[in-house]
Structure formats: structure tokens, C-alpha cells
Amino acid sequence: MIGCEGEPRVYLASRSPRRRLLLEQIGVRALVIEVAIDETPRPLEPPAAYVRRVAAAKARAGCAARPAAASLPVLAADTAVVLDTSILGQPGDRAAAVRMLRRLAGRSHEVFTAVTLIAGGREQQALSVNQVTFRALTESEILKYCDTGEPLDKAGAYGIQGLGAVFVERLQGSYSGVMGLPLLETAQLLAAAGVDVLAAAARIQARGADRAS
């Protein structure tokens, strides 16, 4: 779980560059494993149950796909934007993105993100639930934002870490959770698996200072 330079390492069962960068922010190196699972919500499935199920399925698929001799933990996450009990996934095309943003404009919605960590044969999970409020949006703003292409691969058709931030009037909860990987909960899962990210960062810093002296 600890690399040759002292940094924690995990397999990340996700193609999301945002999740990889968020892990790097807390000093964890992610080795990406691409997995393909059915992410279709089940009829009447509550949002929390949906993201928990999908995150767990991704992590289990990641375990199956990692090299046979690998012992590194596998981490996965899933995010859903929820408005009026409806789960808003990735729009896929511009027209769908426009429709989603029209619905979100001037209203509050919830963002659910579940994180699953499988380490040493043990599966652990955490859930982050956050509320985001959009300001009123003009049709012109929605269309121009969709023209940038940013909404197309984002749950709910916006990225809070990108241009979509200019629409956010208020956030209650975890910024990283809305991005797709809540760092507080992720660090807690890693700690329960024996990885103290703060201690690892301190060791790396001390090693760098020794080399410089």
C-alpha cells in the first residue's frame, strides 16, 4: 500500500481524472483501472442506495481486473445529482445538458457520492450528501455553457470545479464530495485500512529535507 517513495498507493476503479487528482491532493497515488458496469438506476431506487450499489460494484470489478499478484487496495466512487427525487446522470449530448440545466436553474439540489474501499479482503463504504443551490440562469447562459462541452461528462450537466462554479449560489457540505470524491470520508476509510495520509505526507517531507541537507 506504500510505494517506494513512501506515498500511499491505491487502485482507482474510475476513469475520472477529477478523482485521481483529488487523491493526489491528499498524497495518494492512484493506479487507474478502467471498469465497465451497468450504472442504470433501478425502479424506485433511493439515491443513497443507488450510489452505494454502483460504487461497490465498481470496486469489486476493479478487484477482479487488477493484476493477479496485486495487493494494493481498490477504491471506487459514484456520484448522483438529485432533483425532485430524480437522479440526473451524465447528459450524454448537448440537448440533454440544456434540459438538465433548465431544471436546476434557480433551485437547490442534492449531490450524493458514495466511496467504497476494498483492502485486505474487507469492504468499507462511506456516503457524502451535499446540497447545492444554483442562481437563476438565463437561456443564453445555459446555451453558452453547453457550447463549452464541459457539461457532457458531468453528473447533472455541470462541473463545480470548472465553469459550472459561476452558477453556484450556495453549497452546504463537501466541495470535494460534489466534485466526485469526498476527501474527509476517503481519508477516514484509508485510515481504517491502516493508511494515515498525514503521517505519510510528513514522512515524504522529512525524506525530502534529508536529501536536500
Secondary structure, DSSP 8 states (H G I E B T S, - for coil): -B-TTS-BEEEE----HHHHHHHHHTT-EEEE----------TT--HHHHHHHHHHHHHHHHHHHS-TT--S-EEEEEEEEEETTEEE----SHHHHHHHHHHHTTSEEEEEEEEEEEETTEEEEEEEEEEEEE----HHHHHHHHHTTGGGGSGGG--TTTGGGGGEEEEES-HHHHHT--HHHHHHHHHHTT--HHHHHHHHHHHHHHHH-
